[in-house]
Amino acid sequence: MNKALNILLIEDDHIEVMKFDRTLSKLNSKHNLIKCNNGEQAIRVLRNGLVPDIILLDLNMPKLNGVEFLKLFKEDERFKYIPIIILTTSNNQKDLKDCYEIGIAGYILKPLKYEDYVIKIDSLLAYWSTNELLKK
C-alpha cells in the first residue's frame, strides 16, 4: 500500500508551483503538499514544527538559495535524515556534485515537455511513497 506523503515543495517560480499542483491533480494524488517560495520561508515552517516525508527543492531562489538551504537543513539533527530531492533546471555539474556532497537523495532536471514532467514526478512519488525508510 502506498503511503500518502507530506511533501514540502520549495520553489520560487509560481508557474512551476502551479505545474506541480496540476501534476498532482492529474495523477489523482492523495499526497499533502506544503509550499514555500524560498529557503528562508521553508526554514521558518520547519522550525515551527512541520516534519515532511520528503522535500522537493529548487536551487535558484532569492534570499536563501537551494544549496544554502541544504547546508542549514543538514546541520539540524531533527531534519538531516529527511530526503531532499533537487527539482531544478540547472544541469550544472558543480551544483550536482555540491548537492550530493551535502547529502541529497536525488537530483531531477525539470523537463521541458509537460508530459515528461508528469512521468518524472509520478515515478518520484511512487518510489518515495513505498520507501521503507518513510514508514518508520
ROLUM-719044 format. One record per atom (N, C-alpha, C): residue number from 1; x, z, y; atom name; residue in three letters. Coordinates in pm, 1 decimal, padded with zeros to 6 digits. Atoms other than C-alpha are relative to their C-alpha. Layout:
// residues N
+-----+----------+----------+----------+------+------+
: pos :        u :        w :        v : site : code :
+-----+----------+----------+----------+------+------+
: NUM :        X :        Z :        Y :   CA :  ALA :
...
+-----+----------+----------+----------+------+------+
This chain:
// residues 136
+-----+----------+----------+----------+------+------+
: pos :        u :        w :        v : site : code :
+-----+----------+----------+----------+------+------+
:   1 :  00084.3 :  00000.0 : -00118.7 :    N :  MET :
:   1 :  00000.0 :  00000.0 :  00000.0 :   CA :  MET :
:   1 :  00088.5 :  00000.0 :  00124.6 :    C :  MET :
:   2 : -00077.5 :  00007.5 : -00123.1 :    N :  ASN :
:   2 :  00141.9 : -00097.0 :  00336.7 :   CA :  ASN :
:   2 : -00042.8 :  00109.0 :  00097.4 :    C :  ASN :
:   3 :  00022.8 : -00105.8 : -00097.8 :    N :  LYS :
:   3 :  00174.2 :  00177.0 :  00594.2 :   CA :  LYS :
:   3 : -00026.8 : -00061.7 :  00136.7 :    C :  LYS :
:   4 :  00018.8 :  00040.0 : -00139.3 :    N :  ALA :
:   4 :  00032.8 :  00131.3 :  00943.8 :   CA :  ALA :
:   4 :  00112.7 :  00064.5 :  00080.1 :    C :  ALA :
:   5 : -00116.7 : -00046.3 : -00074.3 :    N :  LEU :
:   5 :  00334.3 :  00161.0 :  01171.3 :   CA :  LEU :
:   5 : -00035.2 :  00041.2 :  00141.8 :    C :  LEU :
:   6 : -00000.5 : -00029.5 : -00142.7 :    N :  ASN :
:   6 :  00371.9 :  00330.1 :  01506.9 :   CA :  ASN :
:   6 :  00120.2 : -00074.5 :  00056.5 :    C :  ASN :
:   7 : -00104.2 :  00089.0 : -00051.4 :    N :  ILE :
:   7 :  00568.6 :  00062.0 :  01690.3 :   CA :  ILE :
:   7 :  00017.7 :  00024.5 :  00149.1 :    C :  ILE :
:   8 : -00032.4 : -00007.1 : -00142.2 :    N :  LEU :
:   8 :  00741.6 :  00118.5 :  02022.1 :   CA :  LEU :
:   8 :  00063.8 : -00132.6 :  00037.9 :    C :  LEU :
:   9 : -00051.8 :  00127.5 : -00050.3 :    N :  LEU :
:   9 :  00790.1 : -00216.7 :  02197.2 :   CA :  LEU :
:   9 :  00055.4 :  00024.5 :  00139.6 :    C :  LEU :
:  10 : -00065.1 : -00016.1 : -00130.4 :    N :  ILE :
:  10 :  01039.8 : -00201.9 :  02483.6 :   CA :  ILE :
:  10 :  00034.5 : -00139.5 :  00048.9 :    C :  ILE :
:  11 : -00008.1 :  00139.4 : -00046.3 :    N :  GLU :
:  11 :  01002.2 : -00528.9 :  02671.3 :   CA :  GLU :
:  11 : -00047.1 : -00006.7 :  00143.9 :    C :  GLU :
:  12 :  00035.9 :  00008.2 : -00141.4 :    N :  ASP :
:  12 :  01001.0 : -00603.7 :  03043.6 :   CA :  ASP :
:  12 : -00078.7 : -00125.4 :  00035.9 :    C :  ASP :
:  13 :  00067.9 :  00126.2 : -00029.1 :    N :  ASP :
:  13 :  00853.2 : -00955.4 :  03023.6 :   CA :  ASP :
:  13 : -00146.1 :  00008.1 : -00044.9 :    C :  ASP :
:  14 :  00143.2 : -00013.6 :  00027.3 :    N :  HIS :
:  14 :  00473.8 : -00935.6 :  03048.7 :   CA :  HIS :
:  14 : -00050.3 : -00108.3 : -00095.9 :    C :  HIS :
:  15 :  00040.3 :  00110.2 :  00088.9 :    N :  ILE :
:  15 :  00435.3 : -01274.4 :  02875.6 :   CA :  ILE :
:  15 :  00039.7 :  00031.8 : -00143.9 :    C :  ILE :
:  16 : -00046.1 : -00036.3 :  00134.3 :    N :  GLU :
:  16 :  00640.7 : -01151.6 :  02578.3 :   CA :  GLU :
:  16 : -00085.2 :  00112.4 : -00059.3 :    C :  GLU :
:  17 :  00086.9 : -00108.7 :  00046.9 :    N :  VAL :
:  17 :  00427.5 : -00836.5 :  02554.4 :   CA :  VAL :
:  17 : -00135.0 : -00058.3 : -00042.8 :    C :  VAL :
:  18 :  00126.6 :  00065.0 :  00036.1 :    N :  MET :
:  18 :  00111.2 : -01049.8 :  02556.2 :   CA :  MET :
:  18 :  00014.4 : -00079.8 : -00129.4 :    C :  MET :
:  19 : -00025.4 :  00077.2 :  00122.2 :    N :  LYS :
:  19 :  00263.2 : -01273.8 :  02288.3 :   CA :  LYS :
:  19 :  00004.7 :  00092.4 : -00121.7 :    C :  LYS :
:  20 : -00006.0 : -00094.5 :  00111.3 :    N :  PHE :
:  20 :  00336.8 : -00972.2 :  02069.8 :   CA :  PHE :
:  20 : -00140.1 :  00053.5 : -00032.4 :    C :  PHE :
:  21 :  00138.7 : -00045.0 :  00019.9 :    N :  ASP :
:  21 : -00018.4 : -00837.7 :  02119.7 :   CA :  ASP :
:  21 : -00082.0 : -00107.7 : -00072.2 :    C :  ASP :
:  22 :  00072.7 :  00112.4 :  00060.4 :    N :  ARG :
:  22 : -00159.9 : -01179.0 :  02033.4 :   CA :  ARG :
:  22 :  00040.3 : -00018.3 : -00147.1 :    C :  ARG :
:  23 : -00049.4 :  00012.8 :  00137.2 :    N :  THR :
:  23 :  00056.8 : -01194.2 :  01721.6 :   CA :  THR :
:  23 : -00058.6 :  00109.0 : -00089.2 :    C :  THR :
:  24 :  00059.9 : -00107.9 :  00078.5 :    N :  LEU :
:  24 : -00064.5 : -00853.9 :  01602.4 :   CA :  LEU :
:  24 : -00147.2 : -00028.8 : -00028.8 :    C :  LEU :
:  25 :  00140.9 :  00036.1 :  00020.3 :    N :  SER :
:  25 : -00422.7 : -00972.0 :  01651.9 :   CA :  SER :
:  25 : -00013.7 : -00110.2 : -00103.6 :    C :  SER :
:  26 :  00004.8 :  00112.9 :  00092.8 :    N :  LYS :
:  26 : -00359.2 : -01296.9 :  01468.1 :   CA :  LYS :
:  26 :  00026.7 :  00045.7 : -00144.0 :    C :  LYS :
:  27 : -00034.9 : -00051.1 :  00132.0 :    N :  LEU :
:  27 : -00210.1 : -01102.1 :  01177.0 :   CA :  LEU :
:  27 : -00098.5 :  00106.7 : -00049.5 :    C :  LEU :
:  28 :  00096.5 : -00105.3 :  00032.8 :    N :  ASN :
:  28 : -00509.6 : -00863.2 :  01173.6 :   CA :  ASN :
:  28 :  00070.6 :  00132.0 : -00028.5 :    C :  ASN :
:  29 : -00085.7 : -00117.1 :  00018.7 :    N :  SER :
:  29 : -00257.2 : -00583.5 :  01209.0 :   CA :  SER :
:  29 : -00072.8 :  00128.9 :  00034.0 :    C :  SER :
:  30 :  00053.0 : -00135.1 : -00025.3 :    N :  LYS :
:  30 : -00356.1 : -00217.2 :  01189.8 :   CA :  LYS :
:  30 :  00106.6 :  00090.1 :  00062.2 :    C :  LYS :
:  31 : -00109.6 : -00077.5 : -00057.7 :    N :  HIS :
:  31 : -00026.7 : -00108.9 :  01344.8 :   CA :  HIS :
:  31 : -00037.4 :  00048.9 :  00139.8 :    C :  HIS :
:  32 :  00021.7 : -00057.9 : -00131.7 :    N :  ASN :
:  32 : -00029.9 :  00112.0 :  01653.3 :   CA :  ASN :
:  32 :  00116.1 : -00041.6 :  00090.5 :    C :  ASN :
:  33 : -00103.3 :  00050.3 : -00090.2 :    N :  LEU :
:  33 :  00158.4 : -00041.9 :  01946.2 :   CA :  LEU :
:  33 :  00005.7 :  00083.1 :  00126.8 :    C :  LEU :
:  34 : -00026.5 : -00070.3 : -00124.7 :    N :  ILE :
:  34 :  00309.4 :  00162.4 :  02227.8 :   CA :  ILE :
:  34 :  00095.7 : -00089.0 :  00077.7 :    C :  ILE :
:  35 : -00079.2 :  00094.4 : -00079.9 :    N :  LYS :
:  35 :  00454.7 : -00044.6 :  02512.7 :   CA :  LYS :
:  35 :  00070.5 :  00071.5 :  00113.8 :    C :  LYS :
:  36 : -00077.5 : -00044.8 : -00115.3 :    N :  CYS :
:  36 :  00729.3 :  00038.0 :  02759.4 :   CA :  CYS :
:  36 :  00067.1 : -00123.2 :  00059.3 :    C :  CYS :
:  37 : -00055.7 :  00120.9 : -00061.5 :    N :  ASN :
:  37 :  00859.9 : -00209.2 :  03013.4 :   CA :  ASN :
:  37 :  00147.5 :  00011.2 :  00037.4 :    C :  ASN :
:  38 : -00145.4 : -00010.5 : -00016.4 :    N :  ASN :
:  38 :  01216.8 : -00075.7 :  03033.8 :   CA :  ASN :
:  38 :  00050.8 :  00121.7 : -00076.4 :    C :  ASN :
:  39 : -00061.3 : -00107.4 :  00076.1 :    N :  GLY :
:  39 :  01458.9 :  00163.8 :  02870.6 :   CA :  GLY :
:  39 : -00023.2 :  00137.8 :  00058.7 :    C :  GLY :
:  40 :  00024.9 : -00129.6 : -00065.1 :    N :  GLU :
:  40 :  01407.7 :  00441.4 :  03127.0 :   CA :  GLU :
:  40 : -00137.7 :  00053.1 : -00037.5 :    C :  GLU :
:  41 :  00136.0 : -00040.6 :  00035.4 :    N :  GLN :
:  41 :  01033.9 :  00447.9 :  03061.8 :   CA :  GLN :
:  41 : -00005.5 :  00041.3 : -00147.4 :    C :  GLN :
:  42 : -00000.7 : -00031.3 :  00142.9 :    N :  ALA :
:  42 :  01096.6 :  00447.4 :  02684.9 :   CA :  ALA :
:  42 :  00063.6 :  00136.2 : -00026.2 :    C :  ALA :
:  43 : -00065.3 : -00129.8 :  00015.7 :    N :  ILE :
:  43 :  01334.6 :  00745.3 :  02709.8 :   CA :  ILE :
:  43 : -00097.1 :  00111.7 :  00040.9 :    C :  ILE :
:  44 :  00097.6 : -00101.4 : -00044.3 :    N :  ARG :
:  44 :  01068.4 :  00939.7 :  02906.3 :   CA :  ARG :
:  44 : -00109.8 :  00018.5 : -00104.8 :    C :  ARG :
:  45 :  00107.2 : -00005.8 :  00100.0 :    N :  VAL :
:  45 :  00799.2 :  00854.3 :  02649.5 :   CA :  VAL :
:  45 :  00049.0 :  00071.6 : -00125.8 :    C :  VAL :
:  46 : -00056.3 : -00064.3 :  00118.7 :    N :  LEU :
:  46 :  01024.8 :  00959.1 :  02361.1 :   CA :  LEU :
:  46 :  00022.7 :  00149.1 :  00022.8 :    C :  LEU :
:  47 : -00025.5 : -00141.6 : -00030.2 :    N :  ARG :
:  47 :  01122.1 :  01285.0 :  02528.7 :   CA :  ARG :
:  47 : -00129.3 :  00080.1 :  00014.1 :    C :  ARG :
:  48 :  00130.6 : -00066.4 : -00008.9 :    N :  ASN :
:  48 :  00751.7 :  01361.3 :  02575.3 :   CA :  ASN :
:  48 : -00068.0 :  00013.2 : -00135.5 :    C :  ASN :
:  49 :  00053.7 : -00028.7 :  00131.6 :    N :  GLY :
:  49 :  00701.0 :  01371.5 :  02200.3 :   CA :  GLY :
:  49 : -00030.8 : -00118.1 : -00089.7 :    C :  GLY :
:  50 :  00026.7 :  00115.3 :  00085.6 :    N :  LEU :
:  50 :  00649.9 :  01016.2 :  02074.4 :   CA :  LEU :
:  50 :  00113.4 : -00016.3 : -00101.0 :    C :  LEU :
:  51 : -00098.4 :  00030.7 :  00103.6 :    N :  VAL :
:  51 :  00825.2 :  00954.2 :  01742.9 :   CA :  VAL :
:  51 : -00050.4 : -00123.2 : -00074.8 :    C :  VAL :
:  52 :  00047.1 :  00122.1 :  00064.7 :    N :  PRO :
:  52 :  00771.2 :  00590.0 :  01645.1 :   CA :  PRO :
:  52 :  00064.3 : -00020.6 : -00136.7 :    C :  PRO :
:  53 : -00059.2 :  00037.3 :  00127.7 :    N :  ASP :
:  53 :  00832.2 :  00447.3 :  01298.7 :   CA :  ASP :
:  53 :  00112.6 : -00100.5 :  00019.8 :    C :  ASP :
:  54 : -00102.3 :  00099.1 : -00034.5 :    N :  ILE :
:  54 :  01026.1 :  00154.4 :  01444.0 :   CA :  ILE :
:  54 : -00006.0 : -00027.9 :  00149.7 :    C :  ILE :
:  55 : -00007.8 :  00041.0 : -00140.4 :    N :  ILE :
:  55 :  01138.6 :  00034.8 :  01784.6 :   CA :  ILE :
:  55 :  00043.7 : -00145.1 :  00003.1 :    C :  ILE :
:  56 : -00037.9 :  00139.0 : -00025.8 :    N :  LEU :
:  56 :  01147.4 : -00329.1 :  01890.0 :   CA :  LEU :
:  56 :  00050.1 : -00003.1 :  00143.5 :    C :  LEU :
:  57 : -00069.6 : -00015.3 : -00127.5 :    N :  LEU :
:  57 :  01390.1 : -00361.1 :  02178.6 :   CA :  LEU :
:  57 :  00053.4 : -00132.3 :  00051.5 :    C :  LEU :
:  58 : -00059.7 :  00113.9 : -00069.4 :    N :  ASP :
:  58 :  01466.2 : -00639.9 :  02422.5 :   CA :  ASP :
:  58 :  00133.0 :  00046.9 :  00058.5 :    C :  ASP :
:  59 : -00129.8 : -00037.9 : -00055.4 :    N :  LEU :
:  59 :  01821.3 : -00646.5 :  02556.4 :   CA :  LEU :
:  59 :  00006.3 : -00012.0 :  00151.2 :    C :  LEU :
:  60 : -00014.2 :  00028.8 : -00142.8 :    N :  ASN :
:  60 :  01786.6 : -00794.0 :  02904.1 :   CA :  ASN :
:  60 : -00117.6 :  00056.7 :  00077.4 :    C :  ASN :
:  61 :  00104.6 : -00068.6 : -00074.7 :    N :  MET :
:  61 :  01584.7 : -00546.2 :  03108.1 :   CA :  MET :
:  61 :  00060.0 :  00066.1 :  00123.4 :    C :  MET :
:  62 : -00048.8 : -00070.9 : -00119.3 :    N :  PRO :
:  62 :  01608.9 : -00386.4 :  03451.7 :   CA :  PRO :
:  62 :  00012.8 :  00150.0 : -00026.8 :    C :  PRO :
:  63 : -00016.8 : -00145.0 : -00000.7 :    N :  LYS :
:  63 :  01702.1 : -00021.6 :  03514.7 :   CA :  LYS :
:  63 :  00092.3 :  00048.5 : -00111.3 :    C :  LYS :
:  64 : -00078.9 : -00044.0 :  00114.7 :    N :  LEU :
:  64 :  01831.0 :  00059.4 :  03164.9 :   CA :  LEU :
:  64 : -00012.4 : -00110.8 : -00103.8 :    C :  LEU :
:  65 :  00011.8 :  00114.7 :  00091.7 :    N :  ASN :
:  65 :  01913.2 : -00244.8 :  02952.4 :   CA :  ASN :
:  65 :  00002.0 :  00046.5 : -00145.2 :    C :  ASN :
:  66 :  00011.1 : -00033.4 :  00141.1 :    N :  GLY :
:  66 :  01887.8 : -00258.3 :  02574.5 :   CA :  GLY :
:  66 :  00120.4 :  00071.7 : -00057.0 :    C :  GLY :
:  67 : -00121.7 : -00063.2 :  00052.0 :    N :  VAL :
:  67 :  02249.3 : -00168.4 :  02499.0 :   CA :  VAL :
:  67 :  00013.8 :  00141.5 :  00056.5 :    C :  VAL :
:  68 : -00006.1 : -00133.8 : -00060.2 :    N :  GLU :
:  68 :  02240.7 :  00125.0 :  02742.8 :   CA :  GLU :
:  68 : -00102.4 :  00093.3 : -00065.7 :    C :  GLU :
:  69 :  00102.5 : -00078.0 :  00068.9 :    N :  PHE :
:  69 :  01915.5 :  00244.5 :  02584.2 :   CA :  PHE :
:  69 :  00048.1 :  00040.3 : -00139.0 :    C :  PHE :
:  70 : -00049.1 : -00027.2 :  00135.9 :    N :  LEU :
:  70 :  02067.7 :  00216.3 :  02236.7 :   CA :  LEU :
:  70 :  00099.9 :  00115.0 : -00001.8 :    C :  LEU :
:  71 : -00103.2 : -00103.4 : -00004.7 :    N :  LYS :
:  71 :  02365.4 :  00431.0 :  02331.9 :   CA :  LYS :
:  71 : -00061.1 :  00138.0 :  00022.5 :    C :  LYS :
:  72 :  00065.7 : -00128.2 : -00026.2 :    N :  LEU :
:  72 :  02146.9 :  00707.9 :  02476.0 :   CA :  LEU :
:  72 : -00083.7 :  00044.5 : -00120.0 :    C :  LEU :
:  73 :  00092.4 : -00027.8 :  00109.6 :    N :  PHE :
:  73 :  01897.4 :  00688.8 :  02190.5 :   CA :  PHE :
:  73 :  00073.6 :  00049.8 : -00123.8 :    C :  PHE :
:  74 : -00073.2 : -00034.0 :  00122.2 :    N :  LYS :
:  74 :  02150.0 :  00705.1 :  01908.3 :   CA :  LYS :
:  74 :  00080.0 :  00129.4 :  00013.2 :    C :  LYS :
:  75 : -00068.1 : -00128.4 : -00020.6 :    N :  GLU :
:  75 :  02318.3 :  01011.6 :  02064.1 :   CA :  GLU :
:  75 : -00092.9 :  00118.4 : -00024.7 :    C :  GLU :
:  76 :  00098.6 : -00106.6 :  00014.3 :    N :  ASP :
:  76 :  01996.8 :  01212.7 :  02027.7 :   CA :  ASP :
:  76 : -00031.3 :  00023.2 : -00147.6 :    C :  ASP :
:  77 :  00020.1 : -00033.9 :  00142.0 :    N :  GLU :
:  77 :  01971.7 :  01388.1 :  01688.8 :   CA :  GLU :
:  77 : -00143.5 : -00023.7 : -00045.5 :    C :  GLU :
:  78 :  00140.9 :  00017.2 :  00037.8 :    N :  ARG :
:  78 :  01590.4 :  01366.9 :  01695.7 :   CA :  ARG :
:  78 : -00034.8 : -00144.2 : -00031.5 :    C :  ARG :
:  79 :  00040.3 :  00140.2 :  00006.9 :    N :  PHE :
:  79 :  01586.3 :  00989.4 :  01715.3 :   CA :  PHE :
:  79 :  00097.1 : -00092.6 : -00070.3 :    C :  PHE :
:  80 : -00104.5 :  00093.5 :  00039.8 :    N :  LYS :
:  80 :  01909.6 :  00847.2 :  01581.5 :   CA :  LYS :
:  80 : -00027.2 : -00074.2 : -00130.6 :    C :  LYS :
:  81 :  00028.5 :  00069.1 :  00125.6 :    N :  TYR :
:  81 :  01762.6 :  00753.2 :  01241.3 :   CA :  TYR :
:  81 : -00124.5 : -00088.5 :  00006.1 :    C :  TYR :
:  82 :  00114.0 :  00091.0 : -00014.8 :    N :  ILE :
:  82 :  01459.6 :  00566.8 :  01375.8 :   CA :  ILE :
:  82 :  00054.7 : -00142.1 :  00008.1 :    C :  ILE :
:  83 : -00051.1 :  00137.0 : -00001.0 :    N :  PRO :
:  83 :  01514.5 :  00196.8 :  01301.1 :   CA :  PRO :
:  83 : -00032.4 : -00071.7 :  00131.8 :    C :  PRO :
:  84 :  00016.2 :  00082.5 : -00120.4 :    N :  ILE :
:  84 :  01568.4 : -00020.6 :  01606.9 :   CA :  ILE :
:  84 :  00032.1 : -00143.7 : -00037.8 :    C :  ILE :
:  85 : -00019.3 :  00142.6 :  00023.5 :    N :  ILE :
:  85 :  01527.2 : -00394.6 :  01577.1 :   CA :  ILE :
:  85 :  00004.9 : -00066.7 :  00136.6 :    C :  ILE :
:  86 : -00013.1 :  00074.3 : -00124.9 :    N :  ILE :
:  86 :  01653.0 : -00606.4 :  01863.5 :   CA :  ILE :
:  86 : -00086.1 : -00125.2 : -00012.2 :    C :  ILE :
:  87 :  00085.5 :  00118.4 : -00007.9 :    N :  LEU :
:  87 :  01398.9 : -00873.3 :  01959.3 :   CA :  LEU :
:  87 :  00031.8 : -00064.0 :  00134.8 :    C :  LEU :
:  88 : -00059.0 :  00051.3 : -00124.0 :    N :  THR :
:  88 :  01570.3 : -01094.2 :  02215.0 :   CA :  THR :
:  88 :  00017.2 : -00151.4 : -00002.8 :    C :  THR :
:  89 : -00035.9 :  00141.7 : -00010.3 :    N :  THR :
:  89 :  01652.8 : -01442.1 :  02338.2 :   CA :  THR :
:  89 :  00151.4 : -00017.6 :  00000.3 :    C :  THR :
:  90 : -00146.0 :  00007.0 : -00010.3 :    N :  SER :
:  90 :  02024.1 : -01355.4 :  02353.5 :   CA :  SER :
:  90 :  00064.6 : -00028.5 : -00135.3 :    C :  SER :
:  91 : -00076.6 :  00029.9 :  00121.2 :    N :  ASN :
:  91 :  02233.0 : -01527.6 :  02089.0 :   CA :  ASN :
:  91 :  00149.4 :  00024.1 :  00024.3 :    C :  ASN :
:  92 : -00136.4 : -00036.8 : -00034.3 :    N :  ASN :
:  92 :  02547.6 : -01384.5 :  02246.1 :   CA :  ASN :
:  92 :  00059.8 :  00084.4 : -00112.9 :    C :  ASN :
:  93 : -00061.5 : -00069.2 :  00112.5 :    N :  GLN :
:  93 :  02779.0 : -01275.8 :  01963.5 :   CA :  GLN :
:  93 :  00051.0 :  00139.0 :  00037.0 :    C :  GLN :
:  94 : -00043.0 : -00132.5 : -00045.4 :    N :  LYS :
:  94 :  02913.8 : -00985.4 :  02171.0 :   CA :  LYS :
:  94 : -00118.2 :  00096.5 : -00002.2 :    C :  LYS :
:  95 :  00120.2 : -00084.0 :  00005.9 :    N :  ASP :
:  95 :  02558.4 : -00849.1 :  02210.2 :   CA :  ASP :
:  95 : -00029.6 :  00038.8 : -00144.5 :    C :  ASP :
:  96 :  00028.9 : -00022.7 :  00141.5 :    N :  LEU :
:  96 :  02503.0 : -00885.8 :  01836.8 :   CA :  LEU :
:  96 :  00095.6 :  00104.4 : -00058.6 :    C :  LEU :
:  97 : -00103.1 : -00090.9 :  00052.2 :    N :  LYS :
:  97 :  02830.2 : -00710.7 :  01748.0 :   CA :  LYS :
:  97 : -00014.9 :  00140.3 :  00059.3 :    C :  LYS :
:  98 :  00014.3 : -00129.6 : -00066.5 :    N :  ASP :
:  98 :  02784.1 : -00433.6 :  02005.5 :   CA :  ASP :
:  98 : -00119.9 :  00077.4 : -00054.4 :    C :  ASP :
:  99 :  00121.7 : -00066.3 :  00047.5 :    N :  CYS :
:  99 :  02430.9 : -00358.5 :  01886.1 :   CA :  CYS :
:  99 :  00015.4 :  00052.1 : -00142.4 :    C :  CYS :
: 100 : -00020.8 : -00047.5 :  00137.4 :    N :  TYR :
: 100 :  02527.1 : -00338.4 :  01519.2 :   CA :  TYR :
: 100 :  00099.0 :  00116.1 : -00004.5 :    C :  TYR :
: 101 : -00095.8 : -00110.9 : -00004.0 :    N :  GLU :
: 101 :  02821.9 : -00113.1 :  01605.2 :   CA :  GLU :
: 101 : -00067.3 :  00130.1 :  00043.8 :    C :  GLU :
: 102 :  00072.0 : -00118.4 : -00046.6 :    N :  ILE :
: 102 :  02583.3 :  00125.3 :  01783.2 :   CA :  ILE :
: 102 : -00095.9 :  00051.2 : -00107.8 :    C :  ILE :
: 103 :  00083.6 : -00045.9 :  00110.5 :    N :  GLY :
: 103 :  02351.7 :  00131.6 :  01483.0 :   CA :  GLY :
: 103 : -00139.8 : -00056.8 : -00008.4 :    C :  GLY :
: 104 :  00133.4 :  00059.8 :  00012.6 :    N :  ILE :
: 104 :  02061.7 : -00112.4 :  01492.5 :   CA :  ILE :
: 104 : -00030.0 : -00033.2 : -00146.1 :    C :  ILE :
: 105 :  00045.2 :  00035.7 :  00134.6 :    N :  ALA :
: 105 :  01858.3 : -00202.9 :  01184.4 :   CA :  ALA :
: 105 : -00019.6 : -00150.4 : -00015.8 :    C :  ALA :
: 106 :  00018.3 :  00144.5 :  00007.7 :    N :  GLY :
: 106 :  01817.3 : -00571.1 :  01270.9 :   CA :  GLY :
: 106 :  00008.5 : -00064.5 :  00137.0 :    C :  GLY :
: 107 : -00015.8 :  00077.3 : -00123.8 :    N :  TYR :
: 107 :  01861.5 : -00844.4 :  01529.8 :   CA :  TYR :
: 107 : -00075.0 : -00130.2 : -00019.9 :    C :  TYR :
: 108 :  00084.4 :  00118.4 :  00015.9 :    N :  ILE :
: 108 :  01594.8 : -01111.7 :  01568.0 :   CA :  ILE :
: 108 : -00002.5 : -00078.6 :  00130.1 :    C :  ILE :
: 109 :  00011.1 :  00089.5 : -00115.6 :    N :  LEU :
: 109 :  01613.1 : -01407.4 :  01802.1 :   CA :  LEU :
: 109 : -00144.4 : -00046.5 :  00012.6 :    C :  LEU :
: 110 :  00136.5 :  00046.7 : -00024.4 :    N :  LYS :
: 110 :  01279.1 : -01493.8 :  01960.5 :   CA :  LYS :
: 110 : -00000.3 : -00152.0 : -00008.1 :    C :  LYS :
: 111 :  00005.3 :  00145.4 :  00008.9 :    N :  PRO :
: 111 :  01197.4 : -01846.9 :  01850.0 :   CA :  PRO :
: 111 : -00083.7 : -00059.0 :  00113.7 :    C :  PRO :
: 112 :  00074.7 :  00066.7 : -00106.0 :    N :  LEU :
: 112 :  01063.2 : -02099.1 :  02099.0 :   CA :  LEU :
: 112 : -00144.1 : -00029.3 : -00041.0 :    C :  LEU :
: 113 :  00134.6 :  00035.1 :  00046.7 :    N :  LYS :
: 113 :  00764.6 : -02203.5 :  01887.8 :   CA :  LYS :
: 113 : -00076.8 :  00125.8 : -00039.6 :    C :  LYS :
: 114 :  00082.5 : -00116.7 :  00028.4 :    N :  TYR :
: 114 :  00482.1 : -01951.4 :  01868.1 :   CA :  TYR :
: 114 : -00020.9 :  00019.1 : -00150.2 :    C :  TYR :
: 115 :  00023.7 : -00009.4 :  00144.2 :    N :  GLU :
: 115 :  00417.4 : -02029.7 :  01501.2 :   CA :  GLU :
: 115 :  00120.5 :  00063.9 : -00070.9 :    C :  GLU :
: 116 : -00121.0 : -00058.8 :  00057.4 :    N :  ASP :
: 116 :  00779.0 : -01942.3 :  01416.7 :   CA :  ASP :
: 116 :  00011.5 :  00148.1 :  00036.3 :    C :  ASP :
: 117 : -00000.1 : -00138.5 : -00045.5 :    N :  TYR :
: 117 :  00747.8 : -01622.2 :  01619.1 :   CA :  TYR :
: 117 : -00092.5 :  00084.4 : -00088.9 :    C :  TYR :
: 118 :  00096.7 : -00070.8 :  00084.4 :    N :  VAL :
: 118 :  00437.8 : -01519.1 :  01419.0 :   CA :  VAL :
: 118 :  00058.5 :  00024.8 : -00138.8 :    C :  VAL :
: 119 : -00060.0 : -00014.0 :  00133.2 :    N :  ILE :
: 119 :  00621.7 : -01579.7 :  01091.3 :   CA :  ILE :
: 119 :  00107.0 :  00109.5 :  00000.3 :    C :  ILE :
: 120 : -00105.8 : -00101.9 : -00007.8 :    N :  LYS :
: 120 :  00919.2 : -01366.9 :  01201.8 :   CA :  LYS :
: 120 : -00058.2 :  00140.8 :  00015.4 :    C :  LYS :
: 121 :  00060.0 : -00131.7 : -00022.0 :    N :  ILE :
: 121 :  00702.3 : -01080.9 :  01326.1 :   CA :  ILE :
: 121 : -00074.3 :  00046.4 : -00125.2 :    C :  ILE :
: 122 :  00070.8 : -00033.7 :  00123.9 :    N :  ASP :
: 122 :  00488.1 : -01091.2 :  01011.8 :   CA :  ASP :
: 122 :  00098.7 :  00050.6 : -00105.8 :    C :  ASP :
: 123 : -00102.0 : -00041.7 :  00097.7 :    N :  SER :
: 123 :  00799.6 : -01068.3 :  00792.0 :   CA :  SER :
: 123 :  00059.1 :  00135.5 :  00036.8 :    C :  SER :
: 124 : -00056.5 : -00125.5 : -00048.5 :    N :  LEU :
: 124 :  00945.5 : -00789.7 :  01002.9 :   CA :  LEU :
: 124 : -00093.6 :  00116.9 : -00028.5 :    C :  LEU :
: 125 :  00096.3 : -00108.5 :  00017.8 :    N :  LEU :
: 125 :  00629.6 : -00579.0 :  00992.1 :   CA :  LEU :
: 125 : -00031.2 :  00024.3 : -00147.3 :    C :  LEU :
: 126 :  00023.0 : -00015.5 :  00143.9 :    N :  ALA :
: 126 :  00572.9 : -00645.1 :  00622.0 :   CA :  ALA :
: 126 :  00112.2 :  00082.2 : -00062.1 :    C :  ALA :
: 127 : -00113.7 : -00075.2 :  00053.1 :    N :  TYR :
: 127 :  00921.4 : -00517.5 :  00545.1 :   CA :  TYR :
: 127 : -00008.2 :  00147.4 :  00038.9 :    C :  TYR :
: 128 : -00006.1 : -00138.1 : -00045.7 :    N :  TRP :
: 128 :  00905.3 : -00204.2 :  00758.5 :   CA :  TRP :
: 128 : -00122.8 :  00080.5 : -00040.1 :    C :  TRP :
: 129 :  00118.5 : -00075.4 :  00041.7 :    N :  SER :
: 129 :  00551.6 : -00112.7 :  00652.7 :   CA :  SER :
: 129 :  00005.9 :  00038.7 : -00147.8 :    C :  SER :
: 130 : -00017.3 : -00037.0 :  00141.0 :    N :  THR :
: 130 :  00668.4 : -00095.3 :  00289.5 :   CA :  THR :
: 130 :  00131.4 :  00072.7 : -00024.2 :    C :  THR :
: 131 : -00130.8 : -00063.1 :  00013.4 :    N :  ASN :
: 131 :  01009.8 :  00060.8 :  00353.8 :   CA :  ASN :
: 131 : -00013.5 :  00146.6 : -00037.1 :    C :  ASN :
: 132 :  00007.9 : -00137.6 :  00049.5 :    N :  GLU :
: 132 :  01058.5 :  00386.1 :  00165.8 :   CA :  GLU :
: 132 :  00050.7 :  00102.2 :  00100.7 :    C :  GLU :
: 133 : -00052.9 : -00092.0 : -00100.5 :    N :  LEU :
: 133 :  01257.1 :  00543.0 :  00449.5 :   CA :  LEU :
: 133 : -00111.5 :  00051.8 :  00090.1 :    C :  LEU :
: 134 :  00104.6 : -00037.8 : -00094.5 :    N :  LEU :
: 134 :  00947.6 :  00544.6 :  00669.0 :   CA :  LEU :
: 134 : -00111.9 :  00080.6 : -00063.3 :    C :  LEU :
: 135 :  00106.7 : -00075.0 :  00066.8 :    N :  LYS :
: 135 :  00728.3 :  00713.3 :  00409.1 :   CA :  LYS :
: 135 :  00030.8 :  00147.4 : -00010.8 :    C :  LYS :
: 136 : -00040.9 : -00141.0 :  00012.8 :    N :  LYS :
: 136 :  00919.8 :  01040.0 :  00425.0 :   CA :  LYS :
: 136 : -00032.0 :  00077.1 :  00125.2 :    C :  LYS :
+-----+----------+----------+----------+------+------+
